[in-house]
Amino acid sequence: MPAVTSLRIGLSRWNGKLSNYAKRYGLLELNSDELPAPAPLRKWRRQVPPAFAFSLLLPRLVAELQTGAARDAALAGAIAAATALQASVLVLATPPSVRPTKANIERLAALAAALPKEGHLVAWEPSGIWSPEEVEQVSALFGWLAVVDAAEQEVPDGPIVYTRLRAIGKGNRLGPNRLQRVAEQLAGRREAYIVADQSVATRLKSGLAAAIDRAGVDHPVPQLFKPSTSLDLDGLDEEQ
């Protein structure tokens, strides 16, 4: 099983000069609710190498699946920011209030239609009571990447992975076994975007590539669930 062709590890915050950050990491996840106008963002893009990747958390109003002029303006601003940064991934982190209901699936479909069709991947990170099967099924329906913690959960099939390694509890420690679990799930993928706490990211930088090489053909990527591209809305709760 070959190594990941493009492996980018990064944080969701940075201090100091962006150019110095880009010498240590290959990815930076930014919150679009906290960004300046597009002109400074274009300068940020010029401060990093061409292979460096930005990802962009979509605004809170968008993640809450709100509608109306304020949400439309927030989404337009985020898309303008993503364009200025040449962001590789748009991240939709929906809160627990966005539950697996028919109404919310329909709102997600409307949002999918409003997002750019080219230029950016979309990664969906739901919170709350969504089951892994529901997350993978909805993601497959809209062509999105399902965001999971590769040290704790099974990463969905596909050539591209966006994972967040959460620094809570034992997640603050990335020992050899957990590192190898992440590596086995990334081996053979074409691209991997990994957002982590700084202490975890440091460990990943020093050992992940070698761990992926060790994964080899004897450690296939788990394939426990293959989502259907058709979603049974009739089986979902009608509540909002």
C-alpha positions as CSV (number, residue, x, y, z in Angstrom):
1,M,0.0,0.0,0.0
2,P,1.6,3.3,-1.0
3,A,2.2,6.3,1.2
4,V,-0.1,9.3,1.1
5,T,0.8,11.4,-2.0
6,S,0.0,14.7,-0.2
7,L,0.1,14.8,3.6
8,R,-0.6,18.1,5.2
9,I,-0.5,18.6,9.0
10,G,-1.5,21.8,10.7
11,L,-3.3,23.8,13.4
12,S,-6.3,25.9,13.8
13,R,-4.4,28.8,15.2
14,W,-1.0,30.4,14.6
15,N,1.2,32.9,16.4
16,G,4.0,35.1,15.0
17,K,4.7,35.4,11.3
18,L,2.6,33.2,8.9
19,S,5.7,32.6,6.8
20,N,7.5,31.1,9.8
21,Y,4.4,28.9,10.5
22,A,4.4,27.7,6.9
23,K,8.0,26.5,7.3
24,R,6.8,24.1,10.1
25,Y,3.4,23.0,8.9
26,G,1.6,22.5,5.6
27,L,-2.0,23.4,6.6
28,L,-3.8,26.1,8.5
29,E,-7.5,26.0,9.4
30,L,-9.0,29.4,9.8
31,N,-12.4,30.6,11.1
32,S,-14.2,32.7,8.5
33,D,-16.0,34.6,11.3
34,E,-12.6,36.0,12.4
35,L,-11.0,37.0,9.1
36,P,-10.2,40.4,7.6
37,A,-11.2,41.6,4.1
38,P,-10.0,39.7,1.0
39,A,-7.1,42.1,0.3
40,P,-5.0,41.1,3.4
41,L,-5.9,37.4,2.8
42,R,-4.4,37.6,-0.7
43,K,-1.2,38.8,1.1
44,W,-1.4,35.9,3.4
45,R,-1.5,33.6,0.4
46,R,1.6,35.1,-1.0
47,Q,3.5,34.6,2.3
48,V,3.2,30.8,2.0
49,P,4.5,28.3,-0.5
50,P,2.3,27.2,-3.4
51,A,1.8,23.7,-1.8
52,F,0.7,25.1,1.5
53,A,-3.1,24.6,2.2
54,F,-5.6,26.8,3.9
55,S,-8.9,25.3,5.1
56,L,-11.8,27.6,6.1
57,L,-14.5,27.0,8.7
58,L,-17.7,28.3,7.3
59,P,-19.5,31.0,9.4
60,R,-21.7,30.2,12.4
61,L,-24.8,31.4,10.6
62,V,-24.1,29.0,7.8
63,A,-23.2,26.1,10.1
64,E,-26.5,26.6,12.0
65,L,-28.3,26.2,8.7
66,Q,-30.0,29.5,9.2
67,T,-31.6,31.3,6.3
68,G,-32.1,35.0,5.3
69,A,-30.0,37.9,4.3
70,A,-27.5,37.8,7.1
71,R,-26.7,34.2,6.4
72,D,-26.4,34.9,2.7
73,A,-24.0,37.7,3.4
74,A,-21.9,35.6,5.7
75,L,-21.7,32.8,3.1
76,A,-20.7,35.2,0.4
77,G,-18.0,36.7,2.6
78,A,-16.7,33.2,3.4
79,I,-16.6,32.3,-0.3
80,A,-14.7,35.5,-1.1
81,A,-12.2,34.8,1.7
82,A,-11.8,31.2,0.4
83,T,-11.1,32.5,-3.0
84,A,-8.6,35.1,-1.8
85,L,-6.7,32.4,0.2
86,Q,-7.1,29.8,-2.5
87,A,-8.4,27.6,0.3
88,S,-8.3,23.9,-0.5
89,V,-11.2,22.9,1.9
90,L,-14.4,24.5,3.2
91,V,-15.3,23.0,6.6
92,L,-18.9,22.9,7.7
93,A,-18.9,22.3,11.4
94,T,-22.6,22.0,12.3
95,P,-23.5,22.3,16.0
96,P,-25.5,19.8,18.1
97,S,-28.7,21.7,17.4
98,V,-28.5,20.5,13.8
99,R,-29.9,17.1,14.3
100,P,-30.5,14.3,11.8
101,T,-34.0,15.3,10.7
102,K,-35.7,15.5,7.3
103,A,-35.8,19.3,7.5
104,N,-32.1,19.6,8.3
105,I,-31.2,17.2,5.4
106,E,-33.1,19.4,3.1
107,R,-31.3,22.5,4.5
108,L,-28.0,20.8,4.0
109,A,-29.0,20.0,0.4
110,A,-29.9,23.7,-0.2
111,L,-26.5,24.7,1.3
112,A,-24.7,22.1,-0.9
113,A,-26.3,23.8,-4.0
114,A,-25.2,27.2,-2.8
115,L,-21.5,26.3,-2.3
116,P,-19.0,26.6,-5.1
117,K,-18.9,23.5,-7.4
118,E,-15.2,23.9,-8.2
119,G,-12.1,25.1,-6.5
120,H,-12.7,23.9,-3.0
121,L,-13.4,20.6,-1.3
122,V,-16.2,20.6,1.3
123,A,-15.7,18.7,4.6
124,W,-18.6,18.2,7.0
125,E,-18.1,17.9,10.7
126,P,-21.4,17.3,12.5
127,S,-21.8,17.4,16.3
128,G,-24.5,15.8,18.3
129,I,-26.4,12.6,17.7
130,W,-25.6,11.8,14.1
131,S,-24.6,8.1,13.7
132,P,-21.5,7.3,11.7
133,E,-23.7,5.7,9.0
134,E,-25.8,8.9,8.7
135,V,-22.7,11.0,8.5
136,E,-21.2,8.9,5.8
137,Q,-24.5,8.6,3.9
138,V,-25.1,12.4,3.9
139,S,-21.5,13.2,3.0
140,A,-21.7,10.8,0.1
141,L,-25.0,12.3,-1.1
142,F,-23.5,15.8,-1.4
143,G,-19.9,14.8,-2.4
144,W,-18.5,16.0,0.9
145,L,-15.7,14.6,3.1
146,A,-16.8,13.3,6.5
147,V,-14.6,14.7,9.2
148,V,-13.7,12.2,11.9
149,D,-11.0,11.7,14.5
150,A,-8.8,9.1,12.8
151,A,-7.3,8.1,16.2
152,E,-10.7,7.2,17.5
153,Q,-13.1,6.5,14.6
154,E,-13.1,4.7,11.3
155,V,-12.2,7.0,8.4
156,P,-14.6,6.7,5.5
157,D,-13.4,5.2,2.2
158,G,-12.1,7.5,-0.5
159,P,-8.9,9.0,-1.8
160,I,-9.1,12.2,0.3
161,V,-9.3,12.5,4.1
162,Y,-9.9,15.5,6.4
163,T,-9.4,14.5,10.0
164,R,-9.4,16.4,13.3
165,L,-7.4,14.8,16.1
166,R,-9.1,16.1,19.1
167,A,-6.9,17.0,22.1
168,I,-9.2,15.8,24.9
169,G,-8.6,13.1,27.5
170,K,-6.2,10.5,26.1
171,G,-6.2,12.4,22.8
172,N,-3.6,14.7,24.4
173,R,-1.2,11.8,24.1
174,L,-0.4,10.3,20.7
175,G,1.5,7.1,21.6
176,P,2.9,4.6,19.2
177,N,-0.4,2.6,19.0
178,R,-2.6,5.6,18.3
179,L,-0.1,7.0,15.8
180,Q,-0.1,3.7,14.0
181,R,-3.9,3.6,14.0
182,V,-3.9,7.0,12.3
183,A,-1.2,5.9,9.8
184,E,-3.1,2.7,8.9
185,Q,-6.2,4.6,8.0
186,L,-4.3,7.1,5.9
187,A,-2.1,4.7,4.0
188,G,-3.0,4.5,0.4
189,R,-5.0,7.8,0.3
190,R,-4.2,10.4,-2.3
191,E,-4.5,13.4,0.1
192,A,-4.8,13.8,3.8
193,Y,-5.5,17.0,5.7
194,I,-4.9,16.7,9.4
195,V,-5.8,19.4,12.0
196,A,-4.5,18.8,15.5
197,D,-3.5,20.4,18.8
198,Q,0.0,21.7,18.7
199,S,1.4,18.9,20.9
200,V,-0.2,16.2,18.8
201,A,0.8,17.9,15.6
202,T,4.4,17.9,16.6
203,R,4.3,14.2,17.2
204,L,2.6,13.7,13.9
205,K,5.2,15.7,12.0
206,S,8.0,13.6,13.5
207,G,6.5,10.2,13.1
208,L,3.5,9.9,10.8
209,A,5.2,9.5,7.4
210,A,7.3,6.6,8.8
211,A,4.3,5.0,10.5
212,I,2.4,5.1,7.2
213,D,5.3,3.4,5.5
214,R,5.2,0.7,8.2
215,A,1.5,0.2,7.7
216,G,2.2,-1.5,4.4
217,V,-0.1,-4.1,2.7
218,D,-0.5,-6.0,5.9
219,H,-2.6,-3.3,7.5
220,P,-5.5,-2.5,5.1
221,V,-7.6,0.6,5.7
222,P,-10.8,-0.5,7.6
223,Q,-13.9,-0.6,5.4
224,L,-16.7,-1.2,7.8
225,F,-19.5,0.8,6.0
226,K,-20.1,1.7,2.4
227,P,-22.7,4.4,2.3
228,S,-25.4,4.5,-0.3
229,T,-25.8,7.6,-2.3
230,S,-29.5,7.5,-1.8
231,L,-30.8,8.8,1.5
232,D,-34.2,7.6,2.9
233,L,-35.7,10.9,4.1
234,D,-38.9,9.2,5.0
235,G,-37.1,7.3,7.7
236,L,-35.9,10.5,9.4
237,D,-37.6,12.5,12.1
238,E,-39.7,15.4,10.8
239,E,-38.7,17.7,13.6
240,Q,-36.4,20.7,12.9
